[in-house]
């Protein structure tokens, strides 16, 4: 298991358990992406829009994994 995956699992548990959903939000989620050789974790909440599609309601945190380590 990579260091990024280990950090992601720890942050996932912490962030998801501490997020309070606002009216209209379905659930919270964590996304990982890479940009310019850096890996980021984004904590967000999700909702269903008028077209019935899932979309991001709020971005709660956007953290560079290397900074978090």
N, C-alpha and C positions, 0 to 999 in steps of 0.2 A: 504494500500500500504506500502510495507516495505521500510526502509531507503535506502537499496541498490538499489531498483527500482527507488526511487526518485532521487538519485544521478546519476544513469545510464541515466535517461531521460534528466537531465540537461547537463551532459557531452556529451550525444549523440547529442543534438541540437548544442552545442558549437563546438564540434569536426567536425561534418559532414558539418556544414556550412562554416567552415574555411579551409577545405581541398581542395587543388587544385589538380585535377587529372593530371597525366602525360600521354603522348601518350601511347595508348594501354590499359589504365585502364578504366574499365566500370563504377565503382562507388565506394564509400567508405562505410564502414560498421563498426559496433560495435559488439563485441562478449563479453559475460560474461562467466567466468568459475570459478570453485572452486578448490583450491589446498591446502591441509593441513589445512583445516578449514578457509582459507582466500579466499575472493572473489576478482577477478581481472576483470578489463575492458580493452579490447584491441581494439584500433582504427586501422583500416587497409584499404587498397585499394584492389580491386578485379579485376581480368582479366580472360579472357577465354584462356585456353592453346590450343595447337595444336590438342589435342584430343577432343576439344569442351567442356571441363569440367571447371567449375569455380574454381579458385585457388587464394590464397593470393598473391598479387603483392608486397606490402610493408606493414610492421608493423610500424605504426606511433607512437603509445604510448601504454604502458602496465602499468597500474596503479592499485595498491592495494587499494580497496575501503575504508578500514579502515584508511589508510593513508590520503586519499582524504577528509574524513569526519573530 
